[in-house]
Amino acid sequence: ELGQRISRSSNLHRECKFSVLTPSRELLALGTEERILLQGVVDCWLEEEDRLVVIDFKTDHITESNYEAKRRDYALQLRLYSSALERMTGKTVQDAIVYFFSLNRGISVLND
């Protein structure tokens, strides 16, 4: 299903580097307005009906027993990537998916 979403997209981006100034409260449990430079590389993002979908591919060895914990581990990373893309493009991220090759499975992490 994820592969079909990717192949249907007319606006697909891979290995997208970004650098954005981010309020520290988004990264740390600090109440200050200090800004931190956030840098990263989004594996893949695409547009669906003027909204964005972020996809991060993971090669970790995942099992059914640790799948849920690993998904939660990557949720913050994908939320930060989503926030950066929204600032850079002015468009809303509708979905952020972490895809584990070892299980051939992707799952949304935006609702964590």
TORMIKOL-86849 format. One record per atom (N, C-alpha, C, O, CB): atom name; residue in three letters; residue number from 1; x, y, z. Coordinates in nm, 3 decimals. Glycine has a CB too. Example, Ala and Ser with C-alpha at 12.3 -4.5 7.8 and 13.67 -1.06 7.14 Angstrom:
BEGIN
SITE   atom   res     n      east     north        up
SITE      N   ALA     1     1.319    -0.569     0.780
SITE     CA   ALA     1     1.230    -0.450     0.780
SITE      C   ALA     1     1.320    -0.330     0.780
SITE      O   ALA     1     1.424    -0.332     0.846
SITE     CB   ALA     1     1.131    -0.447     0.905
SITE      N   SER     2     1.285    -0.225     0.708
SITE     CA   SER     2     1.367    -0.106     0.714
SITE      C   SER     2     1.290     0.003     0.787
SITE      O   SER     2     1.341     0.114     0.804
SITE     CB   SER     2     1.408    -0.060     0.572
end
This chain:
BEGIN
SITE   atom   res     n      east     north        up
SITE      N   GLU     1     0.082    -0.120     0.000
SITE     CA   GLU     1     0.000     0.000     0.000
SITE      C   GLU     1     0.086     0.126     0.000
SITE      O   GLU     1     0.058     0.221    -0.073
SITE     CB   GLU     1    -0.094     0.000     0.121
SITE      N   LEU     2     0.191     0.128     0.081
SITE     CA   LEU     2     0.278     0.246     0.086
SITE      C   LEU     2     0.348     0.268    -0.048
SITE      O   LEU     2     0.359     0.381    -0.095
SITE     CB   LEU     2     0.381     0.232     0.198
SITE      N   GLY     3     0.393     0.161    -0.109
SITE     CA   GLY     3     0.456     0.171    -0.239
SITE      C   GLY     3     0.361     0.228    -0.344
SITE      O   GLY     3     0.404     0.305    -0.430
SITE     CB   GLY     3     0.506     0.036    -0.283
SITE      N   GLN     4     0.235     0.192    -0.337
SITE     CA   GLN     4     0.136     0.245    -0.430
SITE      C   GLN     4     0.114     0.394    -0.406
SITE      O   GLN     4     0.099     0.471    -0.502
SITE     CB   GLN     4     0.003     0.169    -0.416
SITE      N   ARG     5     0.111     0.436    -0.280
SITE     CA   ARG     5     0.098     0.579    -0.251
SITE      C   ARG     5     0.215     0.656    -0.309
SITE      O   ARG     5     0.197     0.763    -0.367
SITE     CB   ARG     5     0.088     0.603    -0.099
SITE      N   ILE     6     0.334     0.602    -0.294
SITE     CA   ILE     6     0.454     0.667    -0.346
SITE      C   ILE     6     0.449     0.674    -0.499
SITE      O   ILE     6     0.479     0.779    -0.556
SITE     CB   ILE     6     0.581     0.593    -0.299
SITE      N   SER     7     0.412     0.565    -0.564
SITE     CA   SER     7     0.411     0.563    -0.711
SITE      C   SER     7     0.300     0.652    -0.769
SITE      O   SER     7     0.313     0.699    -0.881
SITE     CB   SER     7     0.393     0.420    -0.761
SITE      N   ARG     8     0.194     0.675    -0.695
SITE     CA   ARG     8     0.085     0.761    -0.743
SITE      C   ARG     8     0.118     0.910    -0.731
SITE      O   ARG     8     0.058     0.993    -0.800
SITE     CB   ARG     8    -0.042     0.732    -0.666
SITE      N   SER     9     0.212     0.944    -0.647
SITE     CA   SER     9     0.240     1.085    -0.621
SITE      C   SER     9     0.309     1.152    -0.740
SITE      O   SER     9     0.404     1.098    -0.797
SITE     CB   SER     9     0.326     1.099    -0.496
SITE      N   SER    10     0.259     1.269    -0.775
SITE     CA   SER    10     0.323     1.346    -0.882
SITE      C   SER    10     0.428     1.442    -0.825
SITE      O   SER    10     0.500     1.507    -0.901
SITE     CB   SER    10     0.218     1.424    -0.962
SITE      N   ASN    11     0.435     1.450    -0.693
SITE     CA   ASN    11     0.531     1.539    -0.627
SITE      C   ASN    11     0.601     1.461    -0.516
SITE      O   ASN    11     0.559     1.463    -0.401
SITE     CB   ASN    11     0.461     1.667    -0.570
SITE      N   LEU    12     0.709     1.392    -0.552
SITE     CA   LEU    12     0.782     1.304    -0.462
SITE      C   LEU    12     0.922     1.360    -0.439
SITE      O   LEU    12     0.989     1.401    -0.534
SITE     CB   LEU    12     0.788     1.160    -0.518
SITE      N   HIS    13     0.966     1.359    -0.315
SITE     CA   HIS    13     1.099     1.409    -0.280
SITE      C   HIS    13     1.171     1.304    -0.197
SITE      O   HIS    13     1.111     1.243    -0.108
SITE     CB   HIS    13     1.091     1.544    -0.203
SITE      N   ARG    14     1.300     1.283    -0.226
SITE     CA   ARG    14     1.380     1.186    -0.151
SITE      C   ARG    14     1.505     1.253    -0.099
SITE      O   ARG    14     1.559     1.345    -0.161
SITE     CB   ARG    14     1.417     1.065    -0.239
SITE      N   GLU    15     1.550     1.206     0.018
SITE     CA   GLU    15     1.675     1.255     0.079
SITE      C   GLU    15     1.677     1.409     0.085
SITE      O   GLU    15     1.770     1.473     0.035
SITE     CB   GLU    15     1.797     1.204     0.000
SITE      N   CYS    16     1.575     1.465     0.145
SITE     CA   CYS    16     1.558     1.610     0.152
SITE      C   CYS    16     1.625     1.664     0.280
SITE      O   CYS    16     1.579     1.639     0.391
SITE     CB   CYS    16     1.408     1.648     0.149
SITE      N   LYS    17     1.735     1.738     0.262
SITE     CA   LYS    17     1.806     1.797     0.376
SITE      C   LYS    17     1.733     1.923     0.420
SITE      O   LYS    17     1.676     1.996     0.339
SITE     CB   LYS    17     1.954     1.828     0.340
SITE      N   PHE    18     1.735     1.947     0.551
SITE     CA   PHE    18     1.673     2.070     0.601
SITE      C   PHE    18     1.750     2.123     0.721
SITE      O   PHE    18     1.820     2.049     0.791
SITE     CB   PHE    18     1.527     2.045     0.639
SITE      N   SER    19     1.736     2.253     0.743
SITE     CA   SER    19     1.789     2.323     0.860
SITE      C   SER    19     1.686     2.428     0.896
SITE      O   SER    19     1.656     2.516     0.815
SITE     CB   SER    19     1.932     2.386     0.832
SITE      N   VAL    20     1.632     2.421     1.017
SITE     CA   VAL    20     1.534     2.520     1.062
SITE      C   VAL    20     1.563     2.558     1.207
SITE      O   VAL    20     1.607     2.475     1.286
SITE     CB   VAL    20     1.389     2.465     1.047
SITE      N   LEU    21     1.537     2.682     1.239
SITE     CA   LEU    21     1.544     2.725     1.378
SITE      C   LEU    21     1.415     2.685     1.446
SITE      O   LEU    21     1.306     2.717     1.397
SITE     CB   LEU    21     1.570     2.878     1.390
SITE      N   THR    22     1.427     2.616     1.557
SITE     CA   THR    22     1.312     2.559     1.626
SITE      C   THR    22     1.310     2.607     1.770
SITE      O   THR    22     1.413     2.605     1.837
SITE     CB   THR    22     1.314     2.405     1.621
SITE      N   PRO    23     1.194     2.651     1.820
SITE     CA   PRO    23     1.187     2.688     1.962
SITE      C   PRO    23     1.228     2.571     2.050
SITE      O   PRO    23     1.187     2.457     2.026
SITE     CB   PRO    23     1.044     2.736     1.998
SITE      N   SER    24     1.307     2.599     2.152
SITE     CA   SER    24     1.357     2.492     2.238
SITE      C   SER    24     1.245     2.414     2.305
SITE      O   SER    24     1.263     2.296     2.337
SITE     CB   SER    24     1.449     2.550     2.345
SITE      N   ARG    25     1.131     2.476     2.326
SITE     CA   ARG    25     1.019     2.406     2.391
SITE      C   ARG    25     0.968     2.289     2.308
SITE      O   ARG    25     0.905     2.197     2.361
SITE     CB   ARG    25     0.904     2.503     2.418
SITE      N   GLU    26     0.994     2.290     2.175
SITE     CA   GLU    26     0.953     2.178     2.090
SITE      C   GLU    26     1.047     2.060     2.104
SITE      O   GLU    26     1.009     1.946     2.076
SITE     CB   GLU    26     0.945     2.222     1.945
SITE      N   LEU    27     1.171     2.086     2.146
SITE     CA   LEU    27     1.271     1.980     2.155
SITE      C   LEU    27     1.299     1.936     2.298
SITE      O   LEU    27     1.327     1.819     2.323
SITE     CB   LEU    27     1.399     2.026     2.092
SITE      N   LEU    28     1.291     2.029     2.390
SITE     CA   LEU    28     1.328     2.003     2.528
SITE      C   LEU    28     1.216     2.050     2.620
SITE      O   LEU    28     1.129     2.127     2.580
SITE     CB   LEU    28     1.461     2.074     2.564
SITE      N   ALA    29     1.218     2.003     2.740
SITE     CA   ALA    29     1.117     2.045     2.837
SITE      C   ALA    29     1.158     2.176     2.904
SITE      O   ALA    29     1.162     2.186     3.027
SITE     CB   ALA    29     1.095     1.934     2.943
SITE      N   LEU    30     1.190     2.275     2.822
SITE     CA   LEU    30     1.229     2.406     2.873
SITE      C   LEU    30     1.120     2.506     2.840
SITE      O   LEU    30     1.056     2.497     2.735
SITE     CB   LEU    30     1.366     2.450     2.813
SITE      N   GLY    31     1.099     2.600     2.929
SITE     CA   GLY    31     0.997     2.701     2.906
SITE      C   GLY    31     1.051     2.826     2.840
SITE      O   GLY    31     0.984     2.930     2.843
SITE     CB   GLY    31     0.933     2.737     3.035
SITE      N   THR    32     1.169     2.820     2.782
SITE     CA   THR    32     1.229     2.939     2.723
SITE      C   THR    32     1.193     2.950     2.576
SITE      O   THR    32     1.144     2.856     2.514
SITE     CB   THR    32     1.381     2.936     2.739
SITE      N   GLU    33     1.217     3.066     2.522
SITE     CA   GLU    33     1.194     3.090     2.380
SITE      C   GLU    33     1.323     3.078     2.299
SITE      O   GLU    33     1.328     3.115     2.182
SITE     CB   GLU    33     1.132     3.227     2.358
SITE      N   GLU    34     1.427     3.028     2.363
SITE     CA   GLU    34     1.554     3.009     2.292
SITE      C   GLU    34     1.530     2.920     2.171
SITE      O   GLU    34     1.449     2.828     2.175
SITE     CB   GLU    34     1.662     2.946     2.385
SITE      N   ARG    35     1.602     2.951     2.062
SITE     CA   ARG    35     1.585     2.873     1.940
SITE      C   ARG    35     1.707     2.786     1.917
SITE      O   ARG    35     1.821     2.825     1.943
SITE     CB   ARG    35     1.562     2.966     1.819
SITE      N   ILE    36     1.681     2.667     1.867
SITE     CA   ILE    36     1.785     2.567     1.841
SITE      C   ILE    36     1.783     2.535     1.692
SITE      O   ILE    36     1.676     2.523     1.631
SITE     CB   ILE    36     1.763     2.438     1.928
SITE      N   LEU    37     1.901     2.520     1.635
SITE     CA   LEU    37     1.910     2.482     1.494
SITE      C   LEU    37     1.886     2.332     1.482
SITE      O   LEU    37     1.962     2.251     1.535
SITE     CB   LEU    37     2.049     2.521     1.433
SITE      N   LEU    38     1.780     2.296     1.414
SITE     CA   LEU    38     1.744     2.156     1.392
SITE      C   LEU    38     1.780     2.121     1.248
SITE      O   LEU    38     1.735     2.187     1.154
SITE     CB   LEU    38     1.592     2.129     1.421
SITE      N   GLN    39     1.862     2.018     1.231
SITE     CA   GLN    39     1.901     1.974     1.098
SITE      C   GLN    39     1.871     1.826     1.083
SITE      O   GLN    39     1.876     1.750     1.180
SITE     CB   GLN    39     2.051     2.002     1.073
SITE      N   GLY    40     1.840     1.786     0.963
SITE     CA   GLY    40     1.814     1.646     0.938
SITE      C   GLY    40     1.798     1.617     0.791
SITE      O   GLY    40     1.814     1.705     0.706
SITE     CB   GLY    40     1.691     1.601     1.013
SITE      N   VAL    41     1.766     1.494     0.762
SITE     CA   VAL    41     1.740     1.451     0.625
SITE      C   VAL    41     1.612     1.367     0.627
SITE      O   VAL    41     1.606     1.263     0.691
SITE     CB   VAL    41     1.861     1.369     0.565
SITE      N   VAL    42     1.511     1.414     0.556
SITE     CA   VAL    42     1.386     1.340     0.544
SITE      C   VAL    42     1.405     1.238     0.433
SITE      O   VAL    42     1.435     1.273     0.319
SITE     CB   VAL    42     1.263     1.436     0.514
SITE      N   ASP    43     1.387     1.110     0.466
SITE     CA   ASP    43     1.407     1.004     0.366
SITE      C   ASP    43     1.318     1.026     0.244
SITE      O   ASP    43     1.364     1.017     0.130
SITE     CB   ASP    43     1.378     0.867     0.427
SITE      N   CYS    44     1.190     1.055     0.270
SITE     CA   CYS    44     1.095     1.066     0.160
SITE      C   CYS    44     0.976     1.148     0.205
SITE      O   CYS    44     0.929     1.134     0.318
SITE     CB   CYS    44     1.049     0.926     0.111
SITE      N   TRP    45     0.927     1.235     0.118
SITE     CA   TRP    45     0.799     1.300     0.142
SITE      C   TRP    45     0.730     1.322     0.010
SITE      O   TRP    45     0.793     1.337    -0.095
SITE     CB   TRP    45     0.817     1.434     0.218
SITE      N   LEU    46     0.598     1.324     0.016
SITE     CA   LEU    46     0.520     1.337    -0.105
SITE      C   LEU    46     0.396     1.419    -0.075
SITE      O   LEU    46     0.361     1.445     0.040
SITE     CB   LEU    46     0.481     1.198    -0.160
SITE      N   GLU    47     0.331     1.461    -0.183
SITE     CA   GLU    47     0.207     1.536    -0.170
SITE      C   GLU    47     0.089     1.450    -0.211
SITE      O   GLU    47     0.094     1.377    -0.310
SITE     CB   GLU    47     0.211     1.664    -0.255
SITE      N   GLU    48    -0.017     1.461    -0.132
SITE     CA   GLU    48    -0.146     1.400    -0.164
SITE      C   GLU    48    -0.252     1.506    -0.140
SITE      O   GLU    48    -0.275     1.548    -0.027
SITE     CB   GLU    48    -0.173     1.269    -0.079
SITE      N   GLU    49    -0.316     1.549    -0.248
SITE     CA   GLU    49    -0.422     1.649    -0.238
SITE      C   GLU    49    -0.378     1.772    -0.159
SITE      O   GLU    49    -0.448     1.816    -0.068
SITE     CB   GLU    49    -0.546     1.588    -0.173
SITE      N   ASP    50    -0.264     1.828    -0.193
SITE     CA   ASP    50    -0.210     1.950    -0.135
SITE      C   ASP    50    -0.172     1.936     0.013
SITE      O   ASP    50    -0.154     2.036     0.082
SITE     CB   ASP    50    -0.311     2.061    -0.149
SITE      N   ARG    51    -0.159     1.814     0.061
SITE     CA   ARG    51    -0.108     1.788     0.195
SITE      C   ARG    51     0.010     1.694     0.183
SITE      O   ARG    51     0.024     1.621     0.085
SITE     CB   ARG    51    -0.218     1.728     0.287
SITE      N   LEU    52     0.096     1.698     0.285
SITE     CA   LEU    52     0.220     1.622     0.278
SITE      C   LEU    52     0.213     1.492     0.357
SITE      O   LEU    52     0.141     1.481     0.456
SITE     CB   LEU    52     0.334     1.706     0.328
SITE      N   VAL    53     0.291     1.395     0.312
SITE     CA   VAL    53     0.310     1.268     0.381
SITE      C   VAL    53     0.461     1.250     0.396
SITE      O   VAL    53     0.535     1.256     0.298
SITE     CB   VAL    53     0.244     1.146     0.303
SITE      N   VAL    54     0.507     1.230     0.519
SITE     CA   VAL    54     0.648     1.210     0.550
SITE      C   VAL    54     0.671     1.061     0.574
SITE      O   VAL    54     0.593     0.996     0.643
SITE     CB   VAL    54     0.693     1.294     0.675
SITE      N   ILE    55     0.778     1.008     0.515
SITE     CA   ILE    55     0.809     0.866     0.532
SITE      C   ILE    55     0.955     0.853     0.573
SITE      O   ILE    55     1.044     0.910     0.510
SITE     CB   ILE    55     0.781     0.785     0.401
SITE      N   ASP    56     0.979     0.777     0.679
SITE     CA   ASP    56     1.115     0.752     0.723
SITE      C   ASP    56     1.137     0.601     0.723
SITE      O   ASP    56     1.064     0.526     0.787
SITE     CB   ASP    56     1.141     0.813     0.865
SITE      N   PHE    57     1.239     0.558     0.651
SITE     CA   PHE    57     1.269     0.415     0.637
SITE      C   PHE    57     1.371     0.373     0.741
SITE      O   PHE    57     1.472     0.440     0.761
SITE     CB   PHE    57     1.321     0.383     0.494
SITE      N   LYS    58     1.344     0.261     0.808
SITE     CA   LYS    58     1.431     0.211     0.914
SITE      C   LYS    58     1.478     0.070     0.882
SITE      O   LYS    58     1.401    -0.016     0.840
SITE     CB   LYS    58     1.360     0.213     1.050
SITE      N   THR    59     1.609     0.049     0.902
SITE     CA   THR    59     1.667    -0.082     0.876
SITE      C   THR    59     1.692    -0.160     1.004
SITE      O   THR    59     1.751    -0.268     1.000
SITE     CB   THR    59     1.797    -0.066     0.799
SITE      N   ASP    60     1.648    -0.108     1.119
SITE     CA   ASP    60     1.663    -0.179     1.246
SITE      C   ASP    60     1.604    -0.319     1.234
SITE      O   ASP    60     1.510    -0.343     1.158
SITE     CB   ASP    60     1.594    -0.100     1.361
SITE      N   HIS    61     1.660    -0.411     1.311
SITE     CA   HIS    61     1.599    -0.544     1.318
SITE      C   HIS    61     1.485    -0.535     1.419
SITE      O   HIS    61     1.508    -0.525     1.539
SITE     CB   HIS    61     1.704    -0.656     1.358
SITE      N   ILE    62     1.363    -0.539     1.369
SITE     CA   ILE    62     1.243    -0.525     1.450
SITE      C   ILE    62     1.171    -0.659     1.455
SITE      O   ILE    62     1.166    -0.732     1.356
SITE     CB   ILE    62     1.149    -0.413     1.393
SITE      N   THR    63     1.117    -0.690     1.570
SITE     CA   THR    63     1.035    -0.811     1.585
SITE      C   THR    63     0.894    -0.768     1.626
SITE      O   THR    63     0.871    -0.652     1.662
SITE     CB   THR    63     1.097    -0.910     1.690
SITE      N   GLU    64     0.804    -0.860     1.621
SITE     CA   GLU    64     0.667    -0.830     1.665
SITE      C   GLU    64     0.665    -0.786     1.812
SITE      O   GLU    64     0.580    -0.706     1.851
SITE     CB   GLU    64     0.577    -0.953     1.646
SITE      N   SER    65     0.758    -0.839     1.891
SITE     CA   SER    65     0.756    -0.806     2.034
SITE      C   SER    65     0.808    -0.665     2.064
SITE      O   SER    65     0.770    -0.607     2.166
SITE     CB   SER    65     0.839    -0.908     2.110
SITE      N   ASN    66     0.895    -0.608     1.979
SITE     CA   ASN    66     0.944    -0.474     2.007
SITE      C   ASN    66     0.897    -0.370     1.905
SITE      O   ASN    66     0.940    -0.255     1.908
SITE     CB   ASN    66     1.095    -0.475     2.010
SITE      N   TYR    67     0.810    -0.410     1.817
SITE     CA   TYR    67     0.759    -0.323     1.711
SITE      C   TYR    67     0.695    -0.196     1.766
SITE      O   TYR    67     0.729    -0.086     1.722
SITE     CB   TYR    67     0.658    -0.399     1.626
SITE      N   GLU    68     0.606    -0.209     1.858
SITE     CA   GLU    68     0.534    -0.094     1.913
SITE      C   GLU    68     0.627     0.002     1.985
SITE      O   GLU    68     0.613     0.124     1.972
SITE     CB   GLU    68     0.424    -0.142     2.009
SITE      N   ALA    69     0.722    -0.049     2.060
SITE     CA   ALA    69     0.818     0.036     2.132
SITE      C   ALA    69     0.906     0.111     2.032
SITE      O   ALA    69     0.933     0.230     2.052
SITE     CB   ALA    69     0.905    -0.048     2.228
SITE      N   LYS    70     0.950     0.046     1.927
SITE     CA   LYS    70     1.033     0.112     1.827
SITE      C   LYS    70     0.955     0.220     1.752
SITE      O   LYS    70     1.009     0.326     1.720
SITE     CB   LYS    70     1.088     0.009     1.727
SITE      N   ARG    71     0.830     0.193     1.725
SITE     CA   ARG    71     0.746     0.293     1.659
SITE      C   ARG    71     0.737     0.418     1.745
SITE      O   ARG    71     0.749     0.530     1.694
SITE     CB   ARG    71     0.604     0.236     1.631
SITE      N   ARG    72     0.717     0.401     1.874
SITE     CA   ARG    72     0.711     0.515     1.966
SITE      C   ARG    72     0.845     0.587     1.974
SITE      O   ARG    72     0.850     0.709     1.984
SITE     CB   ARG    72     0.669     0.469     2.107
SITE      N   ASP    73     0.955     0.510     1.968
SITE     CA   ASP    73     1.089     0.571     1.973
SITE      C   ASP    73     1.111     0.670     1.860
SITE      O   ASP    73     1.178     0.772     1.878
SITE     CB   ASP    73     1.195     0.463     1.968
SITE      N   TYR    74     1.056     0.642     1.743
SITE     CA   TYR    74     1.077     0.727     1.627
SITE      C   TYR    74     0.970     0.834     1.609
SITE      O   TYR    74     0.982     0.917     1.519
SITE     CB   TYR    74     1.084     0.642     1.504
SITE      N   ALA    75     0.868     0.834     1.691
SITE     CA   ALA    75     0.758     0.929     1.674
SITE      C   ALA    75     0.805     1.074     1.685
SITE      O   ALA    75     0.764     1.157     1.603
SITE     CB   ALA    75     0.650     0.901     1.778
SITE      N   LEU    76     0.888     1.107     1.783
SITE     CA   LEU    76     0.935     1.245     1.799
SITE      C   LEU    76     1.013     1.289     1.676
SITE      O   LEU    76     0.994     1.400     1.627
SITE     CB   LEU    76     1.022     1.258     1.926
SITE      N   GLN    77     1.101     1.205     1.627
SITE     CA   GLN    77     1.180     1.238     1.508
SITE      C   GLN    77     1.088     1.275     1.392
SITE      O   GLN    77     1.110     1.376     1.326
SITE     CB   GLN    77     1.271     1.121     1.468
SITE      N   LEU    78     0.987     1.196     1.367
SITE     CA   LEU    78     0.898     1.223     1.254
SITE      C   LEU    78     0.810     1.345     1.278
SITE      O   LEU    78     0.777     1.416     1.183
SITE     CB   LEU    78     0.811     1.103     1.227
SITE      N   ARG    79     0.773     1.371     1.402
SITE     CA   ARG    79     0.698     1.493     1.431
SITE      C   ARG    79     0.784     1.616     1.405
SITE      O   ARG    79     0.735     1.716     1.352
SITE     CB   ARG    79     0.648     1.494     1.577
SITE      N   LEU    80     0.912     1.609     1.441
SITE     CA   LEU    80     1.003     1.721     1.415
SITE      C   LEU    80     1.025     1.740     1.265
SITE      O   LEU    80     1.026     1.853     1.217
SITE     CB   LEU    80     1.137     1.700     1.485
SITE      N   TYR    81     1.043     1.631     1.192
SITE     CA   TYR    81     1.057     1.639     1.047
SITE      C   TYR    81     0.930     1.701     0.985
SITE      O   TYR    81     0.938     1.785     0.895
SITE     CB   TYR    81     1.082     1.497     0.986
SITE      N   SER    82     0.815     1.660     1.035
SITE     CA   SER    82     0.688     1.712     0.985
SITE      C   SER    82     0.678     1.861     1.009
SITE      O   SER    82     0.638     1.937     0.920
SITE     CB   SER    82     0.570     1.639     1.050
SITE      N   SER    83     0.713     1.904     1.128
SITE     CA   SER    83     0.709     2.046     1.162
SITE      C   SER    83     0.802     2.125     1.071
SITE      O   SER    83     0.766     2.233     1.024
SITE     CB   SER    83     0.747     2.067     1.309
SITE      N   ALA    84     0.922     2.074     1.047
SITE     CA   ALA    84     1.018     2.142     0.960
SITE      C   ALA    84     0.962     2.154     0.818
SITE      O   ALA    84     0.972     2.260     0.757
SITE     CB   ALA    84     1.153     2.067     0.959
SITE      N   LEU    85     0.904     2.047     0.766
SITE     CA   LEU    85     0.849     2.051     0.630
SITE      C   LEU    85     0.731     2.148     0.620
SITE      O   LEU    85     0.716     2.218     0.520
SITE     CB   LEU    85     0.804     1.912     0.587
SITE      N   GLU    86     0.649     2.154     0.723
SITE     CA   GLU    86     0.538     2.248     0.722
SITE      C   GLU    86     0.589     2.392     0.715
SITE      O   GLU    86     0.533     2.475     0.643
SITE     CB   GLU    86     0.449     2.228     0.846
SITE      N   ARG    87     0.694     2.420     0.790
SITE     CA   ARG    87     0.751     2.555     0.786
SITE      C   ARG    87     0.814     2.585     0.651
SITE      O   ARG    87     0.801     2.696     0.599
SITE     CB   ARG    87     0.855     2.572     0.896
SITE      N   MET    88     0.881     2.487     0.593
SITE     CA   MET    88     0.951     2.509     0.466
SITE      C   MET    88     0.854     2.521     0.348
SITE      O   MET    88     0.880     2.597     0.255
SITE     CB   MET    88     1.049     2.396     0.441
SITE      N   THR    89     0.744     2.447     0.351
SITE     CA   THR    89     0.654     2.443     0.236
SITE      C   THR    89     0.526     2.525     0.254
SITE      O   THR    89     0.462     2.562     0.156
SITE     CB   THR    89     0.617     2.301     0.207
SITE      N   GLY    90     0.490     2.554     0.379
SITE     CA   GLY    90     0.363     2.622     0.404
SITE      C   GLY    90     0.244     2.531     0.391
SITE      O   GLY    90     0.130     2.577     0.392
SITE     CB   GLY    90     0.348     2.738     0.311
SITE      N   LYS    91     0.268     2.399     0.379
SITE     CA   LYS    91     0.160     2.302     0.365
SITE      C   LYS    91     0.152     2.215     0.490
SITE      O   LYS    91     0.249     2.204     0.565
SITE     CB   LYS    91     0.180     2.213     0.239
SITE      N   THR    92     0.037     2.154     0.512
SITE     CA   THR    92     0.011     2.071     0.629
SITE      C   THR    92     0.057     1.928     0.605
SITE      O   THR    92     0.034     1.872     0.497
SITE     CB   THR    92    -0.137     2.074     0.665
SITE      N   VAL    93     0.121     1.869     0.704
SITE     CA   VAL    93     0.154     1.727     0.699
SITE      C   VAL    93     0.033     1.649     0.749
SITE      O   VAL    93    -0.010     1.667     0.863
SITE     CB   VAL    93     0.283     1.694     0.784
SITE      N   GLN    94    -0.020     1.563     0.665
SITE     CA   GLN    94    -0.137     1.484     0.701
SITE      C   GLN    94    -0.100     1.349     0.759
SITE      O   GLN    94    -0.180     1.287     0.830
SITE     CB   GLN    94    -0.225     1.465     0.581
SITE      N   ASP    95     0.021     1.302     0.730
SITE     CA   ASP    95     0.060     1.170     0.778
SITE      C   ASP    95     0.212     1.163     0.786
SITE      O   ASP    95     0.282     1.221     0.703
SITE     CB   ASP    95     0.004     1.058     0.686
SITE      N   ALA    96     0.262     1.092     0.886
SITE     CA   ALA    96     0.405     1.064     0.901
SITE      C   ALA    96     0.417     0.915     0.931
SITE      O   ALA    96     0.360     0.865     1.028
SITE     CB   ALA    96     0.471     1.153     1.015
SITE      N   ILE    97     0.492     0.847     0.848
SITE     CA   ILE    97     0.498     0.701     0.853
SITE      C   ILE    97     0.642     0.656     0.877
SITE      O   ILE    97     0.734     0.702     0.809
SITE     CB   ILE    97     0.443     0.638     0.724
SITE      N   VAL    98     0.660     0.568     0.973
SITE     CA   VAL    98     0.789     0.501     0.989
SITE      C   VAL    98     0.772     0.362     0.928
SITE      O   VAL    98     0.678     0.288     0.961
SITE     CB   VAL    98     0.834     0.494     1.143
SITE      N   TYR    99     0.865     0.327     0.838
SITE     CA   TYR    99     0.858     0.201     0.766
SITE      C   TYR    99     0.976     0.114     0.808
SITE      O   TYR    99     1.092     0.153     0.793
SITE     CB   TYR    99     0.857     0.223     0.612
SITE      N   PHE   100     0.945    -0.005     0.862
SITE     CA   PHE   100     1.047    -0.100     0.906
SITE      C   PHE   100     1.066    -0.208     0.800
SITE      O   PHE   100     0.976    -0.288     0.775
SITE     CB   PHE   100     1.009    -0.163     1.043
SITE      N   PHE   101     1.183    -0.209     0.737
SITE     CA   PHE   101     1.210    -0.308     0.633
SITE      C   PHE   101     1.206    -0.450     0.688
SITE      O   PHE   101     1.160    -0.542     0.619
SITE     CB   PHE   101     1.345    -0.282     0.570
SITE      N   SER   102     1.253    -0.470     0.810
SITE     CA   SER   102     1.260    -0.606     0.863
SITE      C   SER   102     1.122    -0.671     0.879
SITE      O   SER   102     1.112    -0.794     0.878
SITE     CB   SER   102     1.331    -0.606     0.998
SITE      N   LEU   103     1.018    -0.592     0.893
SITE     CA   LEU   103     0.882    -0.646     0.901
SITE      C   LEU   103     0.800    -0.613     0.777
SITE      O   LEU   103     0.684    -0.654     0.767
SITE     CB   LEU   103     0.812    -0.591     1.024
SITE      N   ASN   104     0.860    -0.540     0.683
SITE     CA   ASN   104     0.787    -0.497     0.564
SITE      C   ASN   104     0.656    -0.428     0.603
SITE      O   ASN   104     0.549    -0.460     0.552
SITE     CB   ASN   104     0.759    -0.617     0.471
SITE      N   ARG   105     0.668    -0.333     0.698
SITE     CA   ARG   105     0.550    -0.269     0.752
SITE      C   ARG   105     0.577    -0.123     0.785
SITE      O   ARG   105     0.682    -0.088     0.839
SITE     CB   ARG   105     0.501    -0.343     0.876
SITE      N   GLY   106     0.480    -0.039     0.751
SITE     CA   GLY   106     0.486     0.101     0.788
SITE      C   GLY   106     0.366     0.137     0.874
SITE      O   GLY   106     0.258     0.078     0.860
SITE     CB   GLY   106     0.493     0.190     0.663
SITE      N   ILE   107     0.387     0.234     0.962
SITE     CA   ILE   107     0.276     0.276     1.048
SITE      C   ILE   107     0.287     0.425     1.077
SITE      O   ILE   107     0.396     0.479     1.093
SITE     CB   ILE   107     0.275     0.195     1.180
SITE      N   SER   108     0.172     0.487     1.083
SITE     CA   SER   108     0.165     0.631     1.112
SITE      C   SER   108     0.205     0.656     1.257
SITE      O   SER   108     0.173     0.578     1.347
SITE     CB   SER   108     0.022     0.686     1.083
SITE      N   VAL   109     0.276     0.766     1.278
SITE     CA   VAL   109     0.318     0.802     1.415
SITE      C   VAL   109     0.267     0.939     1.456
SITE      O   VAL   109     0.300     0.986     1.565
SITE     CB   VAL   109     0.471     0.799     1.425
SITE      N   LEU   110     0.189     1.005     1.373
SITE     CA   LEU   110     0.144     1.140     1.407
SITE      C   LEU   110     0.050     1.147     1.526
SITE      O   LEU   110     0.043     1.250     1.593
SITE     CB   LEU   110     0.077     1.201     1.289
SITE      N   ASN   111    -0.021     1.042     1.553
SITE     CA   ASN   111    -0.120     1.046     1.660
SITE      C   ASN   111    -0.065     1.002     1.796
SITE      O   ASN   111    -0.142     0.982     1.889
SITE     CB   ASN   111    -0.235     0.958     1.623
SITE      N   ASP   112     0.066     0.988     1.808
SITE     CA   ASP   112     0.127     0.949     1.936
SITE      C   ASP   112     0.130     1.067     2.032
SITE      O   ASP   112     0.177     1.053     2.144
SITE     CB   ASP   112     0.268     0.895     1.915
end
